Amino acid sequence: MEKREYEASFKRMAIDLSYARGSVREVALELGIDPGRLSKWRQKEGVPVRTTEGMSEEQKEIKRLQKELKEAQLERDILKKAISIFSKGDGRYSDS
């Protein structure tokens, strides 16, 4: 079996998306990678500090909305990358 190498930008995006969604398994399956591999990437990066203690309701809402925005941006970036991969393929995925 061939060993796959992943770009640092892909790893960072996968890690960020897994934290935004809160599920390593879900994100790994969506990206087509092994959940164990994604877990190891997260361990190497360290756990981000996330605390909501002492925050007002408005600050909590802002934090929640920022999390949603980040997740949407990551999903958009994944789709852009997928489109670029399929568009420069061998022609099997296009009408021409």
Residue, then its C-alpha position, 0 to 999 in steps of 0.5 A: m500500500e502506498k503511503r500518502e503524504y498530506e500538505a501542511s495546509f490540508k492538515r491545518m484545515a482538517i484540524d481546524l474543521s475537527y475542532a469546529r465540528g467537535s468530531v474527529r471521526e465525522v471530519a475524517l470520514e468526510l475528507g477520506i482520511d483515517p480518524g486515527r491519523l487526524s487524531k495524531w495531527r491534533q495531538k501534535e498541534g496541542v489542544p486549543v484553549r477554549t473557555t467561556e467562563g466569565m463571558s457575557e451572553e453577548q460574548k458567548e453568542i459572538k464566539r458561537l457565531q465566529k465558530e459557525l463562520k469558521e466552519a463555513q469558511l473551512e467547508r468552502d475551502i474544501l469545496k474549492k480544493a475539490i473543484s480544482i482537483f476535479s477540474k484539472g483531471d483527465g476529462r472523465y468528470s467533465d462533458s468535454 
